[in-house]
Structures are given as C-alpha cells and as structure tokens.
Amino acid sequence: MSHPTRRRRPVALFLLASASFAATSITLSLLLSLETSLLSKSPLEMQHYDDVNGHDMTIAALHEDEFRTTQMMGHQSNQQKDGVATTQYEYYDHHQHHNRRLQLSMTEEKVTTTSNTNNHENNNNAIIIGQSTNNQGVIVNMLRRARDKVDEKDVPFLLQVPYTNSDVIYNIMTECYGLVGREYWDVKDLQRDETENVVDSFYVSSHDRPKEMFHNFGKRFHFLSTPHYQEGTSLLTLKHKGRIILMLRHPAYIAERMYLSRPNTQKGDLKGLLQYVNGTDYYDNWMTRMLANVPKEEKVTEEHFKYARMILENKFIIGMTSDMAETVKKRINLHFGWKELPSKQGCELEYIKKGTMELPTSALEEGGREWRFIAKKNLFDSKLMARGMAVFGMQKMRIPVHPYTVRDDRKAVSEAFGHLRNVQDEIDTSDIPFFWHIPKASGTTVKEVMSKCYNLIRTEMVDPPSSLDLFPEKKVLNVDLTTPEAIVVARGYNVADSKLADVFISQLAVEGSTVFTTYHMGRAFTIMRHPVILAASLFYYRRIATWEPTYRPDFNDLTLQEYVEMPGYYDNWMVRMLTNAKLGGLNEGHLEIAKAVIKEKFIIGISDHMDETFRQLESYFGWKEQEAGCVKSFLGASFNKNKYELPERGGPVWNSIAEKNKFDMQLYYFALELFGEQGKKLRRTQVG
C-alpha cells in the first residue's frame, strides 16, 4: 500500500471544462442552494459538494461557446499566449475568510489550475484539480455523492478494503453480472494508466454488455477495483466520475486478520495480537488515514477524522461484511441496476454463502478487554465504523435507484395491476374483491365485518403451511398472501379460479394483484389512515406485539421521535407498496404513479369514517348484512387494546413524522378527495 505525502486541507473548488477550445474566458459562480444545475445543456454535472466546509457549491464552466452564470463574484482577467488560454480570478473566500486568486490555464486537452492566497498563513491550502492530475492527494471532487442521480457515464469503483469480503463483491460483479473489471494492486500500474487516460479511453457503461459474459473485451472495462483509494481516484475524470462501493468491518476484526496473515502466528493468541497492535509495525486507523491521506509517521487527529467522516457520509455506497445479502440485494443492485445473467440465476446467493462461511470465526469477544483495547487503538476507525453503520441504514431508504431498476419496477406495477378491474368498469359476477390491507388502518375490523356480517370467506393462513384447506367456522381459506414467495405458491394453486374464497387479502398491493386471472379479475379496495397516526400506531404496536414477527421490545427504550429518526426507518409505506419501490429514494414520479393507481383501481375507505366506508363498499360490491346492525356493533367495538398518546397535531414530533412521510401525506389527502368523489358517484348510481 502506498501512502503518499498528505495534501493539506483543500479549498475544494471544482472546475469544469468543455471539450472545445472556442473561448478564452471563464466565469466562476457560487451556489449555496441544494440540487442546482447551472448549465442545463451541459454534458457535465455542475453541482459539487464541498466536503470540507459542508455545503453545496457550483463553479460555472465553459460549455462550447456559451456561458451562463448565477452569481458574479470578484474580478476577472483573461489572456491568451502560445495557444493557451489563461484566466486569473480574484475573489474573497467567505468560508476560509481570506482573499484567493485562482488561475486557470486551458488547452484543448487539459485544464490545470493554481490557487494562491495573499494571506501567507493559509498558503498551503492550495489544491490542483483538472481533467486528470498527478497530485496524489484526496481528489474527492472526482467522486459522485452517494445521493446524486445515477448516470451511465459514472464509473463504478470497488474499493478493495482488506478482510471485508470485498473480493466476494468483485466475484459477484464479474461472475454473476458478467461485468469486466479493471483491477489494480500495484500503484505503479495506476500511475501509468493515469497518464494514458484509460478511463476516458476504455470505460463503457456496465449496462453495455451482451447477455452472457465477455470473452474478448480488449482493454474495455465496466468498473475499477483497487485497494489504493487516492491513486485509484486519480484515474477518474470530469467526463467519467466515480461511484465508490466500500465494504466496512469493525477494525478489531480486521486487526485480528492482519495479525493472523503474518508468519508464525496462530488463532486464539490474543496476547500476541495485542503485542502486534501495540507495536511499531501496526498501521492504526487505516481507514481514516486512507481517506484523509495521513502518512504512517503522522498521528491521526480529530480533524483528520472529521474530514474522513465527511467523505464517508457523502461519497460512498456502504456495504457491511456482516450483512452481505442486504449489501448486494438492497444497495448495490438497487443503485447500479445490475442483475444476474440468465445463465447465472442463484449466483449471488452462492457467493454470499461461500464468503460468509469462509470468514473465520473470531477469537475476540465483542466488548471484551482485548476487543476494547484494539478499538481504542483504532479510535477514529471505530468511530468511522459506527457512522458507517448509520449511513448503511439510511441508504436503505434514500439511495438513488438506477433508472433501469425504476423501469423494471414500473413494468411490474403495470403488469400486476392489469389483473385488476378499473373502478369504473362494469361489474362482472366473476370478479373477486381484493382488500389491500394497510397495517394499523382498521384491518382487523374489516376482516371481522366481512366474515361475520357479510358471511364472506377470506384468505388468511391460520394453520401453516399455506394450502387450499377451508375453515368454515372461521370463514377462512388457509392461503398465505403475506410474502412474494407465498404469493407465487398461491398462484401455483390457481387459487383465484378455484372459487374457494370471496375476498382476497394482502398487504402487498403489487404482488397480491397477480393472483387474479383473466377469468377471475380482481376488484381492489383499501382503508387509508393519516400517515402520522399510522406511524405512531405501528410504533406502539410493535412494542407489545409478541405474537408478530415484527415484534421489537427494544422500541420500549425509544421515543416516537427517536423511532422515526432511526437509520433505515421505513417511510412512505403506501407509496412504496403501490409503486414497487420498496427500497431506495422516492420522488414526485412515484407519487404520481401511486395517485393514478388508486384513482383507477381502488375503492377508497377512510379509517376515520368507517360508517361511510362500509356504506360505499356495500353499494359497490353489493354486500348485505346477514343481520341488521351487525356492522354498527363491530364499529363500536375496540380491537386495539394498546393505549398510547398521539403526538400533538402540528407539534415538532407530528411535523417531523409528516415530513418523513411527505409522499404518503400527499397521497392520503388525494385519497380523501377520492373518497368523497366516489361516495357521490355511488349515491347517484343508487338513486338512478
């Protein structure tokens, strides 16, 4: 491993150059607002996150012969000599609080910059950034933020951290997905290929490949892989920035594996391990040093850690050695849109199992004396690990989803809901009601009323395994529709065409719809509840529901506010279920799809208006009470024995939950309007 001279804390300016040498001047602009694109026509991204100062900034760029700026600053002078255009720009750095002078020299092939200050105390803060650079510093600006939208021009970059199962990820990428990686173990190879600009010359999109693996791909490649973070990053360019995959494992376990890789060592020799960690040969805080570019002879400081943490939080797609399946299925696949080749089905699971089994068991006891000693020796890496675990949790729900994944989700939604009638379609006696059950939204009441008041047989697995057994006394067909796998089994039973159930029930709107056939289409309805009240109800329920697989006794130590602030909190449940976007980030497009689905396919009920809800269901489906007053008696009963206090409406906790579930909030208010409109139409139909 090479550890080059540490570069001083950078100014973090990001320069963008066009391919054309048509102009001799360049203008700078600074944007402090998020998600701003300066040049909508530019082929290059304009926004940049200043990792040091912790805010977004954008530096305007040359775009063919056209410039656009948003805010002028300072003084600019231009000159051209011997085919080289030079722009010198003086401005005041409001974040470092001193004047700076930025000089750009542009040729047709490359941009180089120098940055000087008239404050000699800060003269070492200069950074050199260009199309490519020989500077071995931390070139974080060549890396996309993890939260940026996925672009096919971006280069996947697997950082091979020792003893973290990074090799398993590499094997999955090459063997299961059929990708070609450019792997570097020697720093000299990286330095050579940087001068040859291999990324611009030979990188191709990971989705530009045949159905099967390449056998003759020449110098072309789909991703980079190296343990050398800084030198590897230097290969990246403005045209092809990087997206880094980083596997994390606690530094105590990495230290143990490093010790055992040495000659004449044996597992279980904790005394020898501690002597190694306390010796001069041991490389402490390896991750922090790598990210902050701290040489071995220099002591790692809190400032180094803060810088490393900013990079970790903003730039990396985080994976966990301890949770390989989650890493592959719910992070990497989601973000990069990769899938197993048709001939490699099951390949991911095979490598995950193999990698997990080959991880040797540790002689260290987590939290024990030796474990704590090593953790303290690697204090900053231990803190990075803790922060990385939090980021890993947050990325589950926020990581940008690849357009191909979104496309596949929308295709699945369209095909699944094609098994349902539109609300306005003429009633057919072969149609089967489908209740999309939203948890903690009067579902128990609906089930009881359907069975005991309307004498309807519903689907519910009461005696595992799933089957076509009928329990007449409970008015239940013993079919499991709770998981995608169970629904596949139910389809194999041809359960819709069996005519054994009057109502199908599932929490999975998309998958549940697929049980219906062209002979027996589904007619969907659901009961909605205010998302804030829904979140609170679910939180308090999971505290006490010992009979549920989702039981969480540890929630008794949390407040409602802490619960919704947890990494990986499952937000916007309704929109996610309707759009099949169960993980990753959401946007307005998902909301619009969800609105269209419930408007076209669902009769809406509202938990706060159950009297009117059942009147509308009776009118639409033609249900009749077996005994007068039955529905009313169930609406007066309380099936929820769990008493709790709701947050104050409009208060900080209420508003926080509402913001976390902003798409569900909008969907709920849209559903309220639909509820009213559908009621009016049904009443007009009855009068007619």
Secondary structure, 3 states (H helix, E strand, C coil): CCCCCCCCCCCCCCCCCCCCCCCCCCCCCCCCCCCCCCCCCCCCCCEEEECCCCEEEECCCCECCECCCCCCCCEEEEEEECCEEEEEEEEEECCCCEEEEEEEEECCCCEEEEEEECCHHHHHHCCCCCCCCCCCCCCHHHECCCCCCCCCCCEEEEECCCCCCHHHHHHHHHHHCCCCEEECCCHHHHHHHHHCCHHHHHECCCCCCCCCCCCCCCCCECEEEECCHHHHHCCCCCCCCEEEEEEECCHHHHHHHHHHCCCCCCCCCHHHHHHHHCCCCCCCCHHHHHHHCCCCCCCCCHHHHHHHHHHHHHHEEEEEHHHHHHHHHHHHHHHHCCCCCHHHCCHHHHHHHHHHHHCCCCCCCCCCHHHHHHHHHCHHHHHHHHHHHHHHHHHHHHCCCCHHHHHHHHHHHHHHHCCECCCCCCCCCCCEEEEECCCCCCHHHHHHHHHHCCCCCEECCCCCCCCCCEEHHHCEECCCCCCHHHHHHHHHCCCCCCCCCCEEEECCHHHHHCCCCCCCCEEEEEEECCHHHHHHHHHHHHHHCCCCCCCCHHHHHCCHHHHHCCCCCCCCHHHHHHHCCCCCCCCHHHHHHHHHHHHHHEEEEEHHHHHHHHHHHHHHHCCCCCCCCHHHHHHHCCCCCCCCCCCCCCCHHHHHHHHHCHHHHHHHHHHHHHHHHHHHHHHHHHHC
